[in-house]
Amino acid sequence: MNIQEKVKKTLKKAGIKKKDKIVVALSGGKDSSVAAYLLKKIGYKNIQGFHINLNIGKYSEECLERVVELSQLLDIELKVYDMKKEMGSGMCYLRSGIQSKSKNEIKNCAICGVIKKWILNREVRKLKEDYIATGHNLDDEAQTFLMNIFKGSPQLSANLGPKSRNIPKDKKKSKFIPRVKPLFYIPEDEIRKYSKSKKLPVVYEGCPCALDSYRIQIRSFLENISNKDKKNIVKNFEKLLPRIQKTKDPRMEYCDVCGEPSRGRICKKCRLMKIRERNDFNKK
């Protein structure tokens, strides 16, 4: 079965309909680009792209160029969120303010990931779309499951899957936009080969700031494991999922500060910003 058929099967299994309105979170990398390409090729017409310009120098400039080129190629609308314009600073400056106060205990990718998720959910909700599609692949999912196991927090995997599992019963009242992962069962190396065979406009270099995350350590560990074994990790996770889900709190919380979906009274993004604000205050 080729990649297109696998993705088609995954979307059908997840209950994603052709009429659904989907925003693809485009980073400029191979995974999200292939996800957008296949959604369009399979026949999903109500799709558009969303790109967060992190303002990380030349790297961000190249990513934006590729995203614009891809959107034109696929003939889809593209929304660009410029962090510097919208939040007053690019990711590097924002991150350094947080880390200087936390004594660099919070890693680069952790800060970036939290802020990007917050932006994505809030901005896509304004567009009134049904789903956010991301480029997460088989390798990513195997990494996430193992990370949660090694950290002793398997309950954090309760919502993993080709489609969000924490969708509230009343979607209209919820502020959470469900995620869908078309490439959930596709190995990363197959995606890379596919993107090159289709000559998609892609930035293949990794983010220059991704230097010290725990995920990178797990990724290195999995590089020596076959795709078959990675698939077995995900399959075993799916077998354990019913038991894992019993450990999670089904309630959907909303942040007291910003009103966005949260696991507690204050969301991770607002906690990070509070650290930065304390740092800025101490400098005055």
N, C-alpha and C positions, 0 to 999 in steps of 0.2 A: 504494500500500500504506500503510495507516494505522500509527500507532505500535505498537498492540497486535500487529499481524501481523508487523511488523519485529522486535519483541522476541521473539515466539514463534519466528520463524525463527532468530534469533541463539542462543537457548537450545537449540534443536534441533541446530544446527550445532556448538555447544559440547559436546553430549552430556549436557546436564543433564536428568535424568529427573524425572518428577512425584513420584516417591517419595523423592527426595533431600531430606535435611534441610538447610535453608538459613537462615542468620542474616543479616538485612539490617542493615547498618551505617547506622542512622538518625541523621542530623545535625539534622533539623528543617527542612532546606532542600528545595527543589523536586525535585532529582534523586533523592535516596535515597527520598523520599516516593513519587514516581512509580514507581520501581523496585519498591518493596514493593506498591504498589497493583496494578501490572500482574502481578506474580508471583501474587498472590492471584486476580486476575481470570482469568488464563490457566488456573488450576487447580492451582497448587502449594500443597498443603495443609500440608505440614510446614515452615512458615516461622515465624520469630519475629523480633522486633526487638531491636537492641542499641544503646544510646545511651551515649556518654561525656559526662558533665557536666563541662565544662572549668572551671566556676565563674568565667566571665568576666562577672560582674555581671548586669545586666538582660538582655543578649543571651542568655546561657546559660539564664536563667530562661524566656525566651520560647521558646527552642528545645525545652526540656524539656516545656513545656506543649503545644506542637504535636505532639511525638512521642507523648505520652500520648494526646492526642486522636486521632491517626491510628491508633494501636494499637487503641483502642476501636472506631473506625470499621471497621477491617479484621478485628476480633475475633482479634487475634494476641497472644501473650504478649510482654511487653517486659521486658528486663533493662537496668537502669541502673547504670553504673559511675560513682561519684562520686569524682573525682580527689582532692578535698580530704580525704575520709574514707579513701581507700585508699592515697594516696601522701603524705599530710601537708600538701599545699598545692595550690592551684588552678594552672592553667596559667600565669597571669600572673606569679605569685611564683616559680614554678619556672623559667620562662624568663628572668626578670630576673637570677636568680642565675647562670645559665649565661652570659648575655650580658655581665654586669659583669666576669667573669673573661676572657672572650674578646674584650673591647674591642668588643663589638657586631658582630663579624665574622660571627657566625652569625645569620641572619635569623629573624624571628618564625615564619614558616610552616615553615621547615626544622625547627626544634625541635619545633613542635607536630605536624608530620606524622610525624616519627620516633617520638615518644612515643605517639601515637594508634595507629600500626600495631603497636607492641609490645604495647600493652594489648589491642587487638582480637584479635590472634593468640593470646595467652596465655589470655584469658578465654573466647573462643569454643571453644578446645580443651577446656576444662573441661566445656563443654556437650555435647561429643561430636557436633558437627554435621559435615556433609559439606563445606559450602561457606560462604564469606562473600560475600554479594552487596553490591556498592557501587554508588553512583550515577554513576560516571564515564561521561561522554558523549563524543560525537564531538569536540567542541571540546577537552575535556580531553586526549584521546588525541593529537590533532594538536599541541597545545601540548607535551606530554611528548616526543613524537618530535623536534620542532624544537629543544626545549631541549637534548636529548642531542646532536643534530647540532651545534648552535652551540657547545656546550661541548667538542666534540671527543671525545665518549664515546658513540658509537652503540651500543656493546656493552651499554649500560645499557637499551636498548630490547628486548633479546633475549627478555624474558619478557612483553612487552606483548601484549595480545590479549583477546578476549571471555572467555577463561578462562586461568588461570595456566598457563604453559608449563613451569614448573620444578617440576612435581609429581613427587616421588620414586616409584620403582617400588613400594616397599613403603610404602603410605600409612599403614598401621596403626602402623608404627614411627616415622613422621615426626612432627615437632612443628609442621610447617607446615600451616596450613589453606588449601587452594586458594581463590583468588578467582574470582568470576564477575561480569561486567559486562553486565547485560541491556540497558543503554542505549548500548553501545559504538558503534553506528552511527547514533545519533539526535542531531541538532544541538540545541544548548542552547535556542535560541529556540522550537523545536517542543515541547520539554519544558515550558518556561514556559507556553506557550499551553495545553497539555494539562492541566497542574496547575490552571490557573485555570478551564478549562472544566468540570473535575470538582469544583471548589470544595474542593480538598484543603487541610487545615490546614497552612500552610507559612509559614516566615519567609523573605521574599524579600530582606531586607537582608543584605549580606555581613558576614563577621566583622569587627568593628571593629579587630582587631589585624592584619589582612591589608593592610599598607601598603607594604611594601618588597621583596616577593619578586620573583625573576627571572620567575616564572610570570606575575605581573601584567603585566610588560613584554611578554611574548610574547602574552598574552591581548589586550592593547591593539593589538598588531600584527595579530592575526588578526581583529579586529573589522571591518576593512576588506576582508576576504576573504569571498567567497560560500560558502554551504554546499556547493555543488558542488566548489569548490576545496579545502575542508576534507576532503571525502570523498576527493578525489584524493590528498591528502597521506597519508591513512590507507591508501588502496589501494596507493600506491607503497611505503609502509612494509612492507606485507604481502608485496609482491613481493621486497623486499630482505631480508626476515626470514630466509630460509634461509642467506644469506651472513652476516648479523649473528650468528646463533646459533652459527656456527662459531668466533666469537671469544670466546665466554663459557666460563667454567669451570663444568662441569656438577655439580661437587660441592656438596653441601649441608653447610655448616659450622654449628656450634653454639657459641654464646658461652661462653667459659670462666668468665664471671662469673655470668650468669643462666640459661644453658642454652637460651636461645631461638635460633631460626634466625638465621644471620648470614652475611654475605659474607666475614667474616674471623674471627680468634680472639676479638675483642671486638666486640660488636654496637654499632651507632650509639647506641642508647639508653644503654647503659652507659658509652660514651665521653663522652656529654653529662653524665651524672650524675657522672662522675669530675671533670669540669671544675667542676661546682657544688660538689662536696665539697671541692675544693682552695680554692675561694672561701670557703666557710663556715669552713674551718680557719684561713685567713688572718685572718678577722675576730675570732677568739678571742684 
